[in-house]
């Protein structure tokens, strides 16, 4: 089955040619020697990216390999400017990044609903002959041609915009946690790689407030080098304000698992370590008080940690409180 979540497309964009300027002279009855009155050519159409908060995938662009804007019209008599070429507007989800496929350089980012940015500019229209009139040349018989449009291959990548990103190995319980925290209904089963695409969920908080959590497909050791599914989705974590590490209580070594996950993020992008982090030990309903105390002493230092159970609905309210407080303090710091 083909997934509807598409977060990478490569498209060929061609902006419109500018219209040529006009070489017209005013000719009317009783005005036999009217001067130049050629209008300017119209601008060629731009290729534009526009943010649309209702979109969450690049699926609608998957099979649209060529995007062509309209050409500008030539100038006309009586100083009339030619009409502009029709812009080609591509609506994309928030979090879309346009890159040069050769260099990997980021060209632009779309982060706001309704935001419009020119991806490939159209050619300028040529000037009409009226612009070239001088004291020594009252009747210039030439005008500028329009500038040609531009053509470029562009890669569009989607980086999900979410407040909290769930990080963990496959089968850590990330999808289950998202399903109980929010109204999202990701696929859940007891085997690795159940989640094959990111899922977003809106978590309702106190006083009608909310925050967004992203469930990212499980990371495996070596993901930053391209192993497994993780590398394909690591970029979705880049925009999250908080990283929520989820490690099951039956893990043989929670601290070691945390270090491996942190190491994969660091290898992919060292700036990941600058993000706020929270650790949740999932499936904790299987622990008694004595075992929990033993595990607490072995948890990694420097990261706030909670024991939770999605199935038994244990520790979820304290987790939401901690995430909200961390998110709020992060926003205050950034502002």
Secondary structure, 3 states (H helix, E strand, C coil): CCCCCCCEEEEEEECCCCCCCCCCECCECCECCCCECCCCCCCCCCEEEEECCCCCCCHHHCCCCEEECCCCCCCECCCECCCCCCCEEEEECCCEEEEECCCCCEEEEECCCCCEEEEECCCCCCCCHHHHCCCCCCCCCCCCCCCCCCEEEEEEEECCCCCEEEECCCCCCHHHHHHHHECCCCCCCCCCCCCCCCEEEEEECHHHCEEEEEECCCCCCCHHHCCCCHHHHHHHHCCCCEEEEEEECCCCCHHHHHHHHHHHHHHHCHHHHHCEEEEEEECHHHCCHHHHHHHHCCCCCCCEEEECECCCCECHHHHHHHHHHHHHHHHHHHC
